[in-house]
């Protein structure tokens, strides 16, 4: 009998987020609540909401359909040019950029490029986006963590951040979320960023910025790019990995960009060629449709203004939800401190609930959230905030944690 080729393939467990999505779909309870998946939902709970700027750009694209032929391996030039402008405020001569398969693809290209340059020690603040470790290790990097979150104060553990930067070997790569930290929603202040940059400069640390929620902290895409623009202003070499999944709602279109900033303008061509070579060996061409939509929005000043309002509207709604949650906990006298719900940014709020408490929310109240206590606040609205807060109140009273 011929050998069974795939017999020894190890079992791969279901992705936790996909598991929650499937469990939620199977739950027939009429008042179930999903605060797990990191997508924006409207006040009506619609995850398929299309931003007005995107809807308008799609109409423009439909009237002048360029077809479905291959584009360029480095990406659609109009998109790459505009993506660079959105990150840096202009088009710096010392930045090499290529289109990627959204933010995940942008990070993968960055990890592969840095591996070729001999940079293999990667430091990531914990807790973090769960995909970092697998992607870094898949690319042959060594994954290190340091503490980013202070559970007692529900704030950034900045002392630990500085300690890690001061103790890591030179030429270590620090993966830094530029804004709307996933999963905590807690960002560094400008003053803290400047301290981070001082150590990076003094100790020859390589910064890799991940910016997946640009605009959802302040409501302004330019303001949310401050840390990256400051790093460029100070003359650092770095990589910025950009996604339009959230701030244009183009999740399944996979729209992103990898930007490499160098001190030597003359090396831009070499860097872009290396990135394009990696693109060729990985996926050849990034998806075109979403990138074309994104380019139209950013090129057209009228649509860019509509997009700015789209982003602002999302941010205003998220901040409003946060305040309503805090007000309800205050009204209920819920045990514990809950101010951190309004002190964090973007889609996510790190509640501080334990895995056991989160599980009880699901079992007893049909509320689906990740076991680390992260909540997507866009999953809450006027129709379910009271029920959500009442459930949390009941769980922390019934199952208190020491």
N, C-alpha and C positions, 0 to 999 in steps of 0.2 A: 504493500500500500504506500502511496506517495506521502511524503511528510506533509503535515498540516502547517503551512507557512505562518499562519496568524495565531496558532494555538497559544504561543507564549506571550502574546501581546497583553500587557497588564491592563486591568480594569481601570477606566477613567470615570470617576464619580461625576454625577450631574453637577454642573456649575451652580453654586448656591443661588445666584440671582435668577437663573433660568428655573431652578427648582421652586423658588418663591412665586415666580410668574405662573408656573403651571399649577401650583397649589391654589393660588388665588383664583385662577380660571375655573378650577374644579369646585370651589366653594360656592354653594348656592344660597348662602345667607344674604338676605336683601340689603343689609346695612354693612357689608364688608368694606374694608378700607385698605387701599394699597399705598404704602409710603416707602416702597422698596426701590423700584427701578429708577435710575437717574435720568428721567426725561421730564421736560416741562409739560405740565397739564394746566388747562385753563380753569377758571372758576367753575365751569361746568364739568370739570373732570376729564376733558378731552385730551388724550395724549397725541392725537393726530392733527392738532392745530397747525395750520399753515400761516406763517407770518404774512401780513399784508405786503411787505416788500418782496417776499419770495413769490407770492401769488402774482404780483405785477411783473416780476422778472420772467416768470414762466410764460406769461402771455406774450411778452416781447420775444422770447426765444422761439415760441411757437410760430410767430409770424415770419421768422427768418431762420428756419430750421437748417442747421449746418450738416445734418446727416449723422452717420454713425461710424465714419471712417476713423482709423487710428489718428491720434493727435501727435504729441511729441513725448518722448520718454521722460523729459524733464518737467513735463506738465504743459498745460495750456498757458501760453505766455501772458495773456491778459489777466488770468487768474493769479498766477504767481506774482506778477507785478503788483496787483492790488492787495494780495495777502501780505506781501512785504510792507506795503504802505500802511496797512492796518496795524501791524505789529510795531513798526518803527516810526510811523508818522511821516515817512518819506521813503525814498529808495536809496539807501546807503551803498556806496561803491564797494564797500568792504564786506558785503554780505552775499553769500551764495545760497540760492533758494531753489528747491524743487517741490513739485506737487507730490503729495503722499496719499495713502489710503487712510484718510482721516487722522485723528490724533494718535491712535495706536500705531498706525503705519509710520507716522512721523517719528515716533519714539523708536520704533524698530530700526529705521534707517539710521537714526542717531547712534543707537547702541552698536550697530554693525560698523559704522564709520569709526567710532572711537576704539573699537576692538582692533581695527586695522592700524590705528595709530599707537597701539600698545597701552591704551587706558582701559583697565579691566576691573578696577576697584570702584564699586558703585555704592553710594551711601544714600539711604532713603529714610526720611522721618517716619516714625510709626506712631499711630496707625496711618495707613496710606491706601491708595487705590490698589486693590488686591492683584491686579495684573502686572505690576512692576516686577515682582520677584520672578515670575515665570518668564517674562520677556527678557530680563537681564540674564538670567541663567541660560536661557535658550540661545542667547547670543554669545555664550562663553564667558560672561562676566561674573565676578564675585559679588554677591549681594550682602550688604551690611546695613544694619538698622541702628537708629538712635531714637531716643524718645522725643516726640514732637508735642505731645499733648499732656497737660497736667490735669489729671482726673479730679483732683480735689478742688481746684479753682476753675475748672472748665475753661482753660485758656491755653495759649501756646506755652510750652515749657522752653522758654527762650534760653535759659541757662544751659539746658541740655543741648540745644542747637549749637550754641557757641562752643561748648565743650567738644562736641563731635568735630566741628570745623577745626578746632585747635589741635586735636589729637590725630586726625586722619593723616595718612602719609601724603606727601606732595604728589600732585598729579592724580589725586583721587577725584572721581566725578561725583558731584552732589546733585541729585535730582530734586529740583525745587519747583513746587507748584506756585506759579506767579500770582494767582488770585483764586478765590473761592475754593479753598482747600477741600479735597475729597479724601476722607469722609467727614472731617470735623467742621468745615465751614469757617475755620479760624485762620486768618491771614496775618502775616507780619506787617507791622506799621512801616512807614517810610523810614523812620528813625532806626528801626531794627534792621531793615534791609541795608542801610548804610553801614551798620556795624558788621553785618554779614559780608558785605563787599570789601570792607577793610581787611578782614581775615583772609578772604579768598585771594586778594591781591598779595598780601604779605606771605602767604603759605603756598602759593602756586596750586590752588584748587581749581578744578574745571567745573563751571556751572552749566547745568543742563536744565533749561526752563521748560516746564509743561504748562501750557496755557489753553485750557479746554473750556473755560467759562468766561471769556473776555467780555466785559460789559455787565455781568450779572452781580458784581459787588457794588459798584458805584452807580450803575445805570448808564455808564459812558465808556465806550470801548477804548478811547484814548487814555482816560484816567486809569483804567485797569491795566494798561500796558506799562505803567510807570516803572516797575522794577526792571523790565527788559530794556526800556529806553535809557534808564539810568546806567545799567551795565554797559550799554553801547557808548553812552556819553563818557563813561570812565575809561573806555578803551580796552575792555575785557575781550578775550576770545571766549566764545560760548556757542551753544546751540539752543535754539528755541523751537519747540514743537507745538504746532498750532492746529486747532480743530474748529470747524464750523458746525459741528453736530448740534451744539446747544444754542449758540447765539444766533443761528439762522434756522434752527430746527431741521437741519438736513441730515438727520441721524443715519438713515439707511443709504444715503447717497455717497457717504464716505468721502468727505471733503476736508482736506488738510494740507499742511505745508511744513517742510523742514527747512529751517533757516540756520546757516552756519556763519557766524561772525568771526572774521580773522583780522589780525593786526596788519596784514600785508595785502594791499589791494591786488597785487600782482598774482596772488595765489588763488583768487576767486575762481578763475577759470579751471584750475586744477581741481579745486574742491568740488565744483559743480560737475566736472567730468567724473569724479569718483562717485558722487551721489547718483549720477545718471547710470553709471555702471552697476551700482547696487540695485537701482530700480529695475534695470534690464534683467538681472538674475533673479529678482524676487517676483515682479508682477508686470514688467514691461511698460504698461501704460496705466496710469491712474484713471478712475472713472471720470467721464467727461460731463455728464448732464449737470450734476450738482455744482461742479466747478464753474460751468458756464453761467448758471443761475447766479452764483456768488459773484462772479466777475461783473455781470450786468449791474447788480445792486451796488457794487463798490465803485464802478466807473461812472455811473449815472448819478450826478449830484442830487437830483430830486429823489431818486430811490434810496440813495445813501442817507438822506434826511429821514425818509420813511423808516428805514432800518434802525436809525438812531432812536426813533420813537418806539419802535417795536421792542428794542432792548430795554429802554427806559420803562415801558409799560410792564414788562415782565418783572423787572426789579422792584418796581413800586408794589406790584401784587405780592411778591414774595415777602417783602418787608412788612406789608400789611398783615399777611397771614401770621408771621412771627409775633407781631404785637398782639394779635387776637389770642394766640395760644398762651402768651404770658399773662394777658388779662384774665383768661379763664382759669388758669392755675392759681392766680392770686385770689380770684373769687372763691374758688373751691378750698383754698388753704392747703393745697397739695404739699405734702411733706417734701422737704429738700429745697434747694436753690434752683431757680429756673431762668434767671436773668440771661444765661448764655444763649437762650433761643433768639434773643434780639441782638446779641453781640457777635453773631456769626453771619457769614455772607453766602449768597448764592443759593443753590438748590438744597444744600444739605445742612442738617443740624445734628450734632452728636449729642444725643439726649443724656448719656450717662446711665441709661438703663442697662442692667446686666443681661447676658444671654438668657438666663432663666426667666427674668421678667419679660423680655421680648417674646419668648416662647409662650408665656402665659397670655400675653396680649393676643397672640394668634389663636391659642386654644380656647380661651374663654370669651374673647371679644371680637374675633374675626378681623384682627388688624395685622397686616403683613408688613414686617420690616426686617432688615438684616439683623443678624444676631449680635453684631457689634454695637447695636443701639442707634445706628445712623437712620435718620428720617429724611425723606425727600419732602420738603415742606410744600412743594407744588401739588402733592397728593391730597392736601387739606384745602378745604373751602368752607364757605358759610353753611353748607348742608351737613358737614361732618365734623367740624372742629369741636363742637360741644361733646359729641359722642367720643371722639378721640381723647380729649382731655379727661373726660369722666372715666374712661377706661384706664388711662395711665394712673390717674388718682387712685382708682380702686386697686390696681396691681401693686403700686408702691406701698399702699397701706396693708394689703393682704400678704404681700411677699417682700417685706423690707430686707434690704441688704445692709450688712454691717459696714 
